[in-house]
């Protein structure tokens, strides 16, 4: 074998081995990068799901408070009506009481 052939064979072997090593390195690096991206994507999906659940919970809480608020508003309106009715009755009773006192006083004077 000639020296150039030996050098050619050696260079070819080194290139092949180097290429194979480089291929392994880059394929591992790509796999590692994909796994990091997948992990980040999964973490983001978990966070989004968690936030969506919290939004649903708070939406339910707000609905309950709105319903409670509507019930309380109805109760306040009903009580306001009752107070107005009682005021009218009190005014009527005061007027009636005043008239009754006048009649009693007149009857005492007339006796």
C-alpha positions as CSV (number, residue, x, y, z in Angstrom):
1,X,0.0,0.0,0.0
2,X,1.2,3.4,-0.8
3,X,1.5,6.1,1.9
4,X,-1.1,8.3,0.2
5,X,-3.6,5.4,0.3
6,X,-2.9,4.8,3.9
7,X,-3.4,8.5,4.7
8,X,-6.6,8.5,2.6
9,X,-7.9,5.5,4.5
10,X,-6.9,7.0,7.9
11,X,-8.6,10.3,7.0
12,X,-11.7,8.5,5.8
13,X,-11.8,6.5,9.0
14,X,-11.4,9.6,11.2
15,X,-14.0,11.4,9.2
16,X,-16.5,8.5,9.5
17,X,-15.8,8.2,13.2
18,X,-16.0,11.9,13.7
19,X,-19.2,12.1,11.7
20,X,-20.7,9.3,13.7
21,X,-19.8,11.0,16.9
22,X,-21.1,14.3,15.7
23,X,-24.3,12.7,14.6
24,X,-24.8,11.2,18.0
25,X,-24.0,14.5,19.7
26,X,-26.5,16.5,17.6
27,X,-29.2,13.9,17.8
28,X,-28.9,13.8,21.6
29,X,-28.9,17.6,21.7
30,X,-32.0,17.8,19.5
31,X,-33.8,15.2,21.8
32,X,-32.8,17.1,24.9
33,X,-34.1,20.3,23.4
34,X,-37.4,18.6,22.4
35,X,-37.8,17.2,25.9
36,X,-37.2,20.7,27.5
37,X,-39.8,22.2,25.1
38,X,-42.3,19.4,25.9
39,X,-41.7,20.0,29.6
40,X,-42.3,23.7,29.2
41,X,-45.4,23.1,27.1
42,X,-46.8,20.6,29.6
43,X,-46.1,23.0,32.4
44,X,-47.9,25.8,30.6
45,X,-50.9,23.6,29.8
46,X,-51.1,22.7,33.5
47,X,-51.0,26.3,34.5
48,X,-53.7,27.2,32.0
49,X,-55.9,24.4,33.2
50,X,-55.4,25.5,36.8
51,X,-56.3,29.1,35.9
52,X,-59.3,28.0,34.0
53,X,-60.5,26.0,37.0
54,X,-60.0,29.0,39.2
55,X,-61.9,31.2,36.8
56,X,-64.8,28.7,36.9
57,X,-64.8,28.6,40.7
58,X,-64.8,32.4,41.0
59,X,-67.6,32.6,38.3
60,X,-69.7,30.3,40.5
61,X,-69.0,32.3,43.6
62,X,-69.9,35.5,41.8
63,X,-73.2,33.9,40.6
64,X,-74.0,32.9,44.2
65,X,-73.4,36.4,45.4
66,X,-75.4,37.9,42.7
67,X,-78.3,35.6,43.6
68,X,-77.9,36.4,47.2
69,X,-77.7,40.1,46.4
70,X,-81.0,39.9,44.4
71,X,-82.7,38.1,47.3
72,X,-81.5,40.7,49.7
73,X,-82.7,43.5,47.4
74,X,-86.1,41.9,47.2
75,X,-86.2,41.6,51.0
76,X,-85.2,45.3,51.4
77,X,-88.0,46.4,49.0
78,X,-90.5,44.3,50.8
79,X,-89.4,45.7,54.2
80,X,-89.5,49.2,52.7
81,X,-93.1,48.6,51.6
82,X,-94.0,47.3,55.1
83,X,-92.4,50.4,56.7
84,X,-94.4,52.7,54.4
85,X,-97.6,50.8,55.3
86,X,-96.8,51.0,59.0
87,X,-96.1,54.7,58.7
88,X,-99.5,55.2,57.2
89,X,-101.1,53.2,60.0
90,X,-99.2,55.1,62.7
91,X,-100.3,58.4,61.1
92,X,-103.9,57.2,61.1
93,X,-103.7,56.0,64.7
94,X,-102.2,59.3,65.8
95,X,-104.9,61.2,64.1
96,X,-107.5,58.9,65.5
97,X,-105.9,59.1,69.0
98,X,-105.9,62.9,68.7
99,X,-109.6,63.0,67.8
100,X,-110.4,60.6,70.6
101,X,-108.6,62.8,73.1
102,X,-110.5,65.8,71.8
103,X,-113.8,64.0,72.2
104,X,-112.8,62.9,75.7
105,X,-111.8,66.4,76.7
106,X,-115.0,67.8,75.2
107,X,-117.1,65.3,77.1
108,X,-115.3,66.2,80.4
109,X,-116.0,69.9,79.8
110,X,-119.6,69.3,78.9
111,X,-120.3,67.4,82.0
